[in-house]
Amino acid sequence: QVQLVESGGGLVQPGGSLRLSCAAPGSIFSISTMGWYRQAPGKERELVATITSGSSTNYAESAKGRFTISRANAKNTVYLQMNSLKPEDTAVYYCNANYWIPGRGDFEVWGQGTLVTVST
């Protein structure tokens, strides 16, 4: 089975910045949308940002103006640039990809997650 690989998480001071990366293996193609989700302890997983194959983006209200999602030219890697981080941003961040296989249908795949901790 295919799997996405996230990296870039860590400990950062409030107001600091962090850049997350998500790499898709070559076996994943025909990707329609990739996105970042996060889950804090005791809370449900929530959408942070998404980007389509046409580079159209969508952000959660809490991320607007602070986070930027982007994709490499080869479309095998997606990034999440996080600025002005707050303690409330502390969570495990997961990368997600939606893709299709002609004659089979639509599929989605997730990464294992990378921990982001915003604290003094």
C-alpha positions in Angstrom: 0.0 0.0 0.0 1.1 3.6 -0.6 1.8 6.0 2.2 2.7 9.7 2.6 5.7 10.7 4.6 5.7 13.9 6.7 8.6 15.8 8.2 9.4 19.2 9.7 7.6 19.0 13.0 9.3 20.0 16.3 9.3 22.4 19.2 9.0 26.1 18.4 8.4 29.3 20.5 5.2 31.2 20.2 5.4 33.6 17.3 7.9 31.4 15.5 7.8 29.6 12.2 7.9 26.0 11.0 7.7 24.4 7.6 6.2 21.0 7.2 6.9 18.7 4.2 4.9 15.8 2.8 6.3 13.5 0.2 4.2 11.3 -2.1 5.8 8.2 -3.5 5.9 7.7 -7.2 3.2 5.0 -7.0 0.7 7.8 -6.3 -0.4 9.7 -9.3 -3.5 11.4 -10.7 -3.7 13.3 -7.4 -6.6 15.7 -7.3 -6.1 17.3 -3.9 -3.6 17.2 -1.1 -4.0 18.7 2.3 -2.9 19.1 5.9 -5.0 18.2 8.9 -4.2 18.3 12.6 -5.3 16.7 15.7 -4.7 18.0 19.2 -5.1 15.7 22.3 -8.8 15.2 23.1 -10.0 16.9 20.0 -11.2 15.8 16.6 -9.0 15.9 13.5 -9.6 19.1 11.7 -8.7 20.6 8.3 -5.9 23.1 8.1 -5.4 23.6 4.4 -5.8 22.0 1.0 -4.4 22.5 -2.4 -5.7 21.1 -5.7 -3.8 19.8 -8.8 -4.5 23.3 -10.2 -3.0 24.9 -7.2 -6.3 26.2 -5.9 -6.0 26.6 -2.1 -8.4 26.5 0.9 -7.7 27.3 4.5 -9.3 26.9 7.8 -10.2 30.3 9.4 -7.6 29.8 12.1 -4.9 29.3 9.5 -5.7 32.2 7.2 -3.0 34.8 7.1 -0.5 32.7 9.0 -0.2 29.4 7.1 0.6 28.8 3.4 0.2 25.5 1.6 2.2 25.0 -1.6 3.3 22.2 -3.9 6.5 21.4 -5.7 6.6 21.7 -9.4 6.9 17.9 -9.7 3.7 17.7 -7.6 5.2 14.9 -5.5 5.7 17.1 -2.4 3.4 19.5 -0.6 4.5 22.0 2.1 2.9 23.9 4.9 4.6 27.1 5.9 3.4 28.1 9.4 4.2 31.5 10.7 3.1 33.4 13.9 2.6 30.1 15.6 0.4 30.0 18.7 0.2 27.4 21.5 -3.2 26.5 20.1 -1.5 25.2 17.0 0.1 22.4 19.0 -1.1 19.1 17.4 0.0 16.2 15.3 -0.2 17.3 11.7 -1.2 14.8 9.0 -0.8 15.0 5.3 -3.6 13.7 3.1 -3.9 13.0 -0.7 -6.9 12.2 -2.8 -6.4 10.6 -6.1 -8.1 8.5 -8.7 -7.4 5.4 -10.7 -9.4 5.2 -14.0 -11.8 2.3 -14.0 -11.4 1.8 -10.2 -12.5 5.0 -8.5 -11.3 7.5 -6.0 -8.9 6.9 -3.1 -7.2 8.7 -0.3 -4.0 8.1 1.6 -2.6 9.5 4.8 0.8 10.0 6.4 1.8 8.9 9.9 1.8 12.5 11.2 4.4 14.9 12.5 4.2 16.5 15.9 4.2 20.3 16.2 4.6 21.8 19.7 4.3 25.5 20.3 5.5 26.4 23.8 7.9 28.5 25.8 
